[in-house]
Amino acid sequence: KEGHVNMKKIWTNGCFDILHIGHIKMLQYAASLADKVIVGIDSDERVSRLKGADRPINNEQIRREILLSIRHVDEVYIFDSKQNMCDILRQQQIDEMIIGEEYRGRDITGSDVVSKIHFFPRIKGFSTTEIINATIRP
């Protein structure tokens, strides 16, 4: 992957709190589109704000380490605001983004920074919230 001059970089982001097959399939797809896959994860504080006080299940350092162990992932950045995420996109010179299909038609943070956005279809039955609700909260 490293070495060629015009290396194409793709970004995806999210909480990545409890990894499931939907995350893996999206990362595989991202790797098929670019030379380098860079993942942004929401900071613990941001996850709590977005998902509730009982989240995240895994802290940001654990989530980062797990993602870095996946062969499709080249780098992982932790961000705590929309502005912070856009700053990373600019600093890392990200070319394209991949995000979940459910965000189509919505305001997408970073859409003004990257040249192209790819939408990835949600894999039915797999979401961290659904997994938590089915296993921890009967």
C-alpha positions as a Python dict, from the first residue, in 0.01 Angstrom:
ca = {
    (1, 'K'): (0, 0, 0),
    (2, 'E'): (268, 249, 98),
    (3, 'G'): (498, 387, -162),
    (4, 'H'): (314, 514, -464),
    (5, 'V'): (291, 887, -507),
    (6, 'N'): (-79, 937, -570),
    (7, 'M'): (-202, 726, -282),
    (8, 'K'): (-580, 742, -255),
    (9, 'K'): (-706, 781, 103),
    (10, 'I'): (-1056, 701, 220),
    (11, 'W'): (-1214, 791, 554),
    (12, 'T'): (-1492, 638, 753),
    (13, 'N'): (-1598, 727, 1102),
    (14, 'G'): (-1825, 626, 1385),
    (15, 'C'): (-1833, 503, 1741),
    (16, 'F'): (-1716, 149, 1660),
    (17, 'D'): (-1815, 61, 2017),
    (18, 'I'): (-1890, -309, 1972),
    (19, 'L'): (-1759, -431, 1638),
    (20, 'H'): (-1993, -642, 1429),
    (21, 'I'): (-2002, -782, 1075),
    (22, 'G'): (-2148, -458, 938),
    (23, 'H'): (-1836, -271, 1049),
    (24, 'I'): (-1607, -534, 899),
    (25, 'K'): (-1790, -539, 564),
    (26, 'M'): (-1773, -160, 546),
    (27, 'L'): (-1399, -160, 621),
    (28, 'Q'): (-1344, -428, 354),
    (29, 'Y'): (-1540, -216, 106),
    (30, 'A'): (-1337, 93, 201),
    (31, 'A'): (-1013, -101, 143),
    (32, 'S'): (-1137, -203, -203),
    (33, 'L'): (-1180, 163, -299),
    (34, 'A'): (-853, 314, -180),
    (35, 'D'): (-489, 255, -100),
    (36, 'K'): (-523, 369, 259),
    (37, 'V'): (-818, 339, 500),
    (38, 'I'): (-829, 595, 777),
    (39, 'V'): (-1091, 558, 1049),
    (40, 'G'): (-1218, 830, 1279),
    (41, 'I'): (-1373, 729, 1608),
    (42, 'D'): (-1584, 946, 1834),
    (43, 'S'): (-1417, 1027, 2165),
    (44, 'D'): (-1567, 873, 2480),
    (45, 'E'): (-1719, 1209, 2572),
    (46, 'R'): (-1876, 1249, 2228),
    (47, 'V'): (-2018, 893, 2234),
    (48, 'S'): (-2179, 965, 2571),
    (49, 'R'): (-2332, 1285, 2434),
    (50, 'L'): (-2463, 1111, 2121),
    (51, 'K'): (-2564, 769, 2257),
    (52, 'G'): (-2629, 821, 2628),
    (53, 'A'): (-2446, 811, 2960),
    (54, 'D'): (-2408, 431, 2954),
    (55, 'R'): (-2201, 443, 2635),
    (56, 'P'): (-1941, 371, 2517),
    (57, 'I'): (-1909, 11, 2631),
    (58, 'N'): (-1539, 12, 2530),
    (59, 'N'): (-1326, 320, 2588),
    (60, 'E'): (-1165, 511, 2302),
    (61, 'Q'): (-821, 356, 2346),
    (62, 'I'): (-961, 1, 2337),
    (63, 'R'): (-1177, 86, 2035),
    (64, 'R'): (-874, 238, 1860),
    (65, 'E'): (-652, -63, 1934),
    (66, 'I'): (-916, -310, 1811),
    (67, 'L'): (-958, -117, 1485),
    (68, 'L'): (-582, -95, 1431),
    (69, 'S'): (-563, -474, 1456),
    (70, 'I'): (-788, -511, 1150),
    (71, 'R'): (-585, -555, 832),
    (72, 'H'): (-807, -321, 631),
    (73, 'V'): (-738, -27, 866),
    (74, 'D'): (-423, 180, 825),
    (75, 'E'): (-476, 462, 1077),
    (76, 'V'): (-725, 556, 1348),
    (77, 'Y'): (-791, 905, 1482),
    (78, 'I'): (-1005, 1001, 1780),
    (79, 'F'): (-1214, 1317, 1735),
    (80, 'D'): (-1441, 1506, 1971),
    (81, 'S'): (-1629, 1749, 1746),
    (82, 'K'): (-1739, 1802, 1387),
    (83, 'Q'): (-1474, 2072, 1350),
    (84, 'N'): (-1204, 1841, 1490),
    (85, 'M'): (-1305, 1574, 1238),
    (86, 'C'): (-1290, 1820, 946),
    (87, 'D'): (-947, 1935, 1062),
    (88, 'I'): (-823, 1573, 1051),
    (89, 'L'): (-971, 1525, 703),
    (90, 'R'): (-779, 1831, 582),
    (91, 'Q'): (-453, 1745, 763),
    (92, 'Q'): (-456, 1387, 631),
    (93, 'Q'): (-560, 1502, 282),
    (94, 'I'): (-849, 1257, 264),
    (95, 'D'): (-983, 1208, -88),
    (96, 'E'): (-1310, 1025, -26),
    (97, 'M'): (-1544, 915, 253),
    (98, 'I'): (-1757, 609, 303),
    (99, 'I'): (-2060, 635, 527),
    (100, 'G'): (-2372, 439, 602),
    (101, 'E'): (-2660, 447, 355),
    (102, 'E'): (-2887, 576, 632),
    (103, 'Y'): (-2709, 915, 606),
    (104, 'R'): (-2802, 968, 240),
    (105, 'G'): (-2988, 1297, 201),
    (106, 'R'): (-2868, 1428, 537),
    (107, 'D'): (-2604, 1688, 617),
    (108, 'I'): (-2274, 1499, 616),
    (109, 'T'): (-1988, 1637, 820),
    (110, 'G'): (-1681, 1667, 599),
    (111, 'S'): (-1868, 1655, 268),
    (112, 'D'): (-1720, 1995, 184),
    (113, 'V'): (-1366, 1865, 246),
    (114, 'V'): (-1358, 1542, 42),
    (115, 'S'): (-1405, 1499, -333),
    (116, 'K'): (-1645, 1202, -318),
    (117, 'I'): (-1878, 1023, -75),
    (118, 'H'): (-1964, 654, -101),
    (119, 'F'): (-2272, 518, 74),
    (120, 'F'): (-2255, 171, 226),
    (121, 'P'): (-2577, -27, 270),
    (122, 'R'): (-2670, -116, 626),
    (123, 'I'): (-2648, -486, 700),
    (124, 'K'): (-2988, -567, 843),
    (125, 'G'): (-2993, -689, 1200),
    (126, 'F'): (-2647, -559, 1285),
    (127, 'S'): (-2613, -240, 1485),
    (128, 'T'): (-2432, -186, 1812),
    (129, 'T'): (-2749, -50, 1972),
    (130, 'E'): (-2948, -356, 1862),
    (131, 'I'): (-2678, -589, 1994),
    (132, 'I'): (-2670, -410, 2331),
    (133, 'N'): (-3047, -407, 2359),
    (134, 'A'): (-3074, -776, 2273),
    (135, 'T'): (-2802, -896, 2511),
    (136, 'I'): (-2772, -659, 2804),
    (137, 'R'): (-3120, -519, 2836),
    (138, 'P'): (-3381, -798, 2818),
}
